[in-house]
Amino acid sequence: MVTATPDYSWDRAPPPVMPALTVSREVGDELSKHVGEEVEFVSDVEARLGTGYNLIANLEGNKEESVILAVHHDHWLTGYADNCLGVGLGASILLDAVKERSSMKRGGLTFISFTAEEAGNPGFASLYWAYGSTRYVEYLERRNLLNNVYAVLNLDVVGRQYVIHTSEDLSMQLSQLISTQWELPKPYFDSLNFEMNGIPSMTLSSLDNYWDVYHTDKDAEDKANRQDVDSALKVASQLLNYLLTNDLTPSPYISVLNRDIISVGLGIELREDWETYRLVKYLLSKYLVEYRRDGSVKTIYTNSILSYVRRFININDINQVPLRVEEMGTGRVIMDTSTIRNVRQLSQYISQVIESLTEDMSINLVT
């Protein structure tokens, strides 16, 4: 599933000009003996479409809204931390939740083990991962059930010191409950598809501390830290219990966004309710792909495109502004400064971008 495109898009793309193969250590050692020689290497590999299945268990209540506890069950090679451990912890948490179901305030709990998290999107799409959850979210959308998802807790590559990836408004509400490290979301987990639809989501992961064995046969039990695993189980249980028995609030996100709106002179005041929260999250909270002037590409998450763009209004060095900014997945162009030649032009252009970003808000929200 390697492509020749540097961005993240659901669109199909051509494969790279230079073939890429993964071989065993033994084969690699043999090939290294022939560096500088002309070698014919024949790889007898058949690529074919397969079928994966999302495993879903519903613990139903007396309301339609539910919390999703998510993991994924595909893996690379041994895949102990990625993600056999996540599946095991998730199943353990689910069993505990069944025992405490009488205290659930939410309508229900849905445990999902997603398929095709590592690779699945056919046709050399650059955004090839989280495919099982992509199809599940599409399923919910077709049946108008997506708004019934209250929140999502995802476990992925757990086994060492972990962080919780979530939006700022959720970390503000939950950091008093859980004393741990909080970071903004990353587009590598199944929570991606829920975040992009404005649903409160979080992923507990050790990914940044697992690169030494990530996607190799060294991802085995002895490489995990038992103390960190026990801690992850405890923290994930606390988070899920809170989501099932307490209320989140849209106020932190809406209040901060209202200040952004006032600061750029827009005559819109957002209601502090869940309908507004989800709509504005969907419109403005995005993963963005920055194409830098030095040729590099970077993916970032922002709680508000409005706030992200506003930071460039009073900038004094045009070289600090990305050449182009796109919305990850769709390829929608948010900014294109390729024709901008000076700071004055940049200021005018950014103002126009901000106005265009609020058009959907003006259409969909009460002013």
C-alpha positions in Angstrom: 0.0 0.0 0.0 2.9 2.4 -0.8 2.1 5.3 -3.1 4.1 8.0 -4.8 2.1 10.9 -3.3 3.3 12.8 -0.2 -0.2 13.9 1.0 -3.0 11.9 2.8 -5.9 11.4 0.5 -8.7 8.8 -0.1 -8.1 9.2 -3.8 -6.3 6.5 -5.7 -2.7 7.2 -6.7 -0.1 5.6 -8.8 2.4 3.2 -7.2 5.9 4.6 -6.8 8.3 4.3 -9.7 10.9 2.5 -7.5 9.5 -0.9 -6.3 9.5 -1.5 -2.6 9.8 -5.0 -1.1 10.1 -6.2 2.5 12.2 -9.4 2.8 13.4 -11.6 5.6 16.6 -11.0 7.5 18.2 -14.0 5.8 17.3 -12.8 2.3 18.6 -9.3 3.2 21.9 -10.7 4.4 22.4 -12.7 1.2 21.6 -9.6 -1.0 24.1 -7.5 1.0 26.8 -9.8 -0.2 26.2 -8.8 -3.8 26.2 -5.0 -3.4 27.7 -3.5 -6.6 26.9 -6.5 -8.6 24.1 -7.0 -11.2 21.5 -9.2 -9.4 18.2 -10.6 -10.7 15.7 -10.8 -7.9 12.4 -12.6 -8.5 9.6 -12.1 -6.0 6.8 -14.6 -6.5 4.0 -12.6 -4.8 0.3 -12.5 -5.6 -1.7 -9.4 -4.6 -5.4 -10.0 -4.2 -8.4 -8.4 -2.5 -9.4 -10.0 0.8 -12.3 -9.6 3.1 -12.1 -8.4 6.7 -14.7 -8.2 9.4 -15.4 -5.7 12.1 -16.2 -7.5 15.4 -19.0 -5.6 17.2 -20.5 -6.4 20.6 -23.3 -4.1 21.9 -24.2 -3.7 25.5 -27.5 -2.0 25.1 -29.3 0.3 27.5 -32.5 2.3 27.5 -31.2 5.2 25.3 -30.0 5.4 21.8 -26.6 7.1 22.5 -23.6 4.9 23.2 -19.9 5.0 24.0 -17.6 3.1 21.7 -14.6 1.2 23.1 -12.4 0.5 20.1 -9.4 -1.7 19.3 -8.2 -3.4 16.1 -7.4 -7.0 15.4 -5.0 -7.0 12.5 -1.3 -6.8 13.1 2.2 -6.9 11.7 4.2 -10.1 12.3 4.1 -10.9 16.0 2.1 -7.8 16.7 2.0 -8.1 20.5 1.6 -4.4 21.3 0.2 -3.7 17.8 -2.5 -4.7 18.6 -3.0 -8.0 20.4 -2.5 -6.3 23.7 -5.1 -3.7 22.9 -7.6 -6.4 22.1 -6.9 -8.2 25.3 -7.1 -5.0 27.4 -10.3 -3.9 25.6 -11.9 -7.3 26.3 -11.0 -7.1 30.0 -12.4 -3.6 30.3 -15.6 -4.7 28.5 -16.1 -7.6 31.0 -15.7 -5.2 33.9 -18.2 -2.8 32.3 -20.8 -5.6 32.0 -20.6 -6.1 35.7 -21.2 -2.4 36.3 -23.9 -1.9 33.7 -26.5 -0.8 36.2 -24.6 2.4 36.8 -24.4 3.4 33.1 -25.8 6.8 32.3 -25.3 6.4 28.6 -27.6 4.4 26.5 -25.1 1.6 25.9 -21.6 0.5 25.3 -20.3 -0.8 21.9 -17.1 -2.8 21.8 -15.6 -2.8 18.3 -12.5 -4.6 17.1 -11.8 -3.0 13.7 -10.3 -4.9 10.8 -7.9 -3.4 8.2 -6.4 -0.7 10.5 -2.9 -1.3 9.1 -3.8 -1.4 5.4 -6.9 -2.0 3.6 -8.0 0.8 1.3 -7.6 -0.6 -2.2 -6.2 1.2 -5.3 -3.0 2.6 -3.7 -4.8 5.3 -1.7 -2.4 7.3 0.4 -4.8 7.4 3.3 -4.9 3.6 3.4 -5.1 2.9 7.1 -8.1 2.9 9.5 -10.1 1.4 6.7 -12.3 -0.9 8.9 -13.4 2.1 11.0 -13.8 4.2 7.8 -16.3 1.7 6.5 -18.1 1.5 9.9 -18.5 5.3 10.1 -19.9 5.2 6.5 -22.3 2.5 7.7 -23.5 4.7 10.5 -23.9 7.8 8.2 -26.0 5.9 5.7 -28.4 4.9 8.6 -28.4 8.4 10.3 -26.9 6.8 13.4 -23.6 8.7 13.7 -25.0 11.3 16.1 -25.9 8.4 18.5 -22.2 7.9 19.2 -21.5 9.9 22.4 -17.8 9.4 22.6 -15.0 7.0 21.4 -12.1 5.5 23.5 -9.5 3.7 21.4 -6.6 1.5 22.4 -3.7 1.2 20.0 -0.1 0.1 20.5 -0.3 0.0 24.2 2.6 -1.5 26.1 5.0 1.2 27.2 4.8 4.7 28.5 1.6 6.1 26.9 -0.1 9.3 26.1 -3.8 10.1 25.5 -4.3 11.8 22.1 -7.4 13.9 22.1 -8.7 17.4 21.4 -8.0 20.3 23.8 -11.6 20.6 25.0 -11.6 17.0 26.1 -8.3 17.1 27.8 -9.5 20.2 29.7 -12.4 18.2 31.0 -10.6 14.9 31.7 -7.2 16.0 32.9 -8.5 16.5 36.4 -9.7 12.9 36.4 -6.6 11.3 34.9 -3.0 12.5 35.8 -1.1 11.6 32.6 0.3 13.1 29.5 -2.2 14.6 27.0 -1.4 15.4 23.3 -3.4 16.5 20.3 -4.8 13.8 18.0 -2.6 12.1 15.4 -4.1 10.7 12.1 -2.8 7.2 12.7 -5.6 5.6 14.7 -9.1 4.4 14.2 -10.3 7.5 16.2 -9.5 9.5 13.1 -12.8 8.8 11.4 -14.8 9.9 14.4 -12.7 13.0 15.1 -13.3 14.1 11.5 -17.0 13.9 12.1 -17.0 16.0 15.3 -17.4 13.1 17.8 -15.5 13.4 21.0 -12.7 10.9 20.6 -9.5 9.8 22.3 -6.8 7.2 21.7 -4.5 5.8 24.4 -1.2 4.8 22.8 2.5 4.2 23.3 3.3 4.6 19.6 5.9 7.3 20.0 7.8 5.0 22.4 7.6 1.9 20.2 9.4 2.9 17.0 12.4 0.5 17.8 10.2 -2.6 17.3 7.2 -1.1 15.5 5.9 -3.3 12.6 8.7 -5.9 13.1 8.9 -9.4 14.5 10.5 -7.9 17.7 7.1 -6.6 18.7 6.8 -9.3 21.3 5.7 -9.7 24.9 9.2 -9.2 26.4 9.4 -5.7 24.8 6.4 -4.4 26.7 6.6 -2.9 30.2 4.3 -4.7 32.6 3.9 -1.6 34.9 2.9 0.6 31.9 0.4 -2.1 30.7 -1.2 -2.2 34.2 -1.3 1.6 34.3 -2.9 1.7 30.8 -5.6 -0.8 31.8 -6.4 1.3 34.9 -6.5 4.6 33.1 -8.6 3.3 30.2 -11.1 1.8 32.7 -11.3 5.1 34.5 -11.9 7.0 31.2 -14.6 4.6 30.0 -16.4 4.6 33.3 -16.4 8.3 33.3 -17.8 8.5 29.8 -20.5 5.9 30.7 -21.6 7.6 34.0 -20.9 11.3 33.6 -21.6 14.1 31.1 -19.1 15.8 28.9 -19.9 19.4 28.0 -19.5 21.3 24.7 -18.8 24.6 26.5 -15.0 24.6 26.6 -14.7 24.3 22.8 -17.5 26.7 22.0 -16.3 29.4 24.4 -12.8 29.3 22.9 -14.1 29.3 19.4 -16.4 32.3 20.2 -13.3 34.3 21.3 -11.7 33.4 17.9 -14.8 34.6 16.1 -14.9 37.9 18.0 -11.2 38.5 17.5 -11.5 38.4 13.7 -14.6 40.6 13.7 -17.3 38.1 12.7 -20.9 38.7 13.8 -21.6 35.2 14.8 -22.1 33.8 18.3 -22.3 30.0 18.7 -24.7 28.2 20.9 -23.2 26.0 23.6 -25.1 22.8 22.8 -24.1 19.5 21.3 -25.7 20.1 17.9 -23.6 23.2 17.4 -20.5 21.5 18.8 -20.6 18.7 16.4 -21.4 20.9 13.4 -18.6 23.3 14.1 -16.2 20.5 14.9 -17.0 18.9 11.6 -16.6 22.2 9.8 -13.5 23.6 11.5 -11.6 20.9 13.5 -9.4 19.2 10.9 -6.2 17.4 10.1 -4.3 19.7 7.7 -1.5 18.9 5.3 1.1 21.7 5.1 3.2 21.9 2.0 6.3 23.9 3.1 8.4 26.2 1.0 11.4 24.1 1.6 9.6 21.1 -0.1 8.7 19.2 3.1 5.2 18.1 4.0 3.8 18.1 7.5 0.4 16.9 8.9 -1.0 18.7 11.8 -4.3 18.7 13.8 -6.1 21.9 14.7 -9.1 22.4 16.9 -10.1 25.3 14.6 -9.0 26.1 11.1 -10.2 29.7 11.9 -7.6 30.0 14.7 -5.0 28.3 12.6 -5.3 30.7 9.7 -5.6 33.7 11.9 -2.1 33.3 13.2 -0.7 34.4 9.8 -2.5 37.8 9.6 0.2 39.8 11.3 3.2 37.7 10.3 6.3 39.6 9.2 8.1 36.9 7.2 6.2 35.3 4.3 8.7 32.5 4.3 7.2 31.3 7.5 3.8 30.7 5.8 3.1 27.3 4.2 3.0 27.4 0.4 -0.3 25.4 0.4 -2.5 23.9 3.1 -5.0 21.2 2.3 -7.6 19.3 4.4 -6.4 15.8 4.9 -8.4 13.2 3.2 -10.5 15.4 0.9 -7.7 17.5 -0.6 -9.8 20.6 -0.1 -7.4 23.6 -0.4 -7.6 25.8 2.7 -4.7 28.2 1.7 -2.6 28.7 -1.4 0.0 31.4 -1.1 2.0 30.5 -4.2 1.1 33.8 -5.9 1.6 36.0 -2.8 4.6 38.2 -3.1 4.7 40.4 0.0 3.3 40.7 3.5 0.6 43.2 2.6 -0.9 40.8 0.0 -0.7 38.0 2.5 -2.7 39.9 5.1 -5.4 40.7 2.5 -5.5 37.1 1.4 -5.7 35.6 4.9 -8.6 37.9 5.6 -10.4 36.5 2.6 -9.7 33.0 3.7 -11.2 33.6 7.1 -14.3 35.1 5.6 -14.7 32.1 3.3 -14.3 29.7 6.2 -17.2 31.2 8.0 -19.6 30.9 5.1 -20.7 27.4 6.1 -21.1 28.6 9.7 -23.3 31.5 8.6 -25.4 29.1 6.6 -25.8 26.4 9.2 -25.8 28.4 12.5 -28.0 31.0 14.0 -26.3 34.4 13.9 
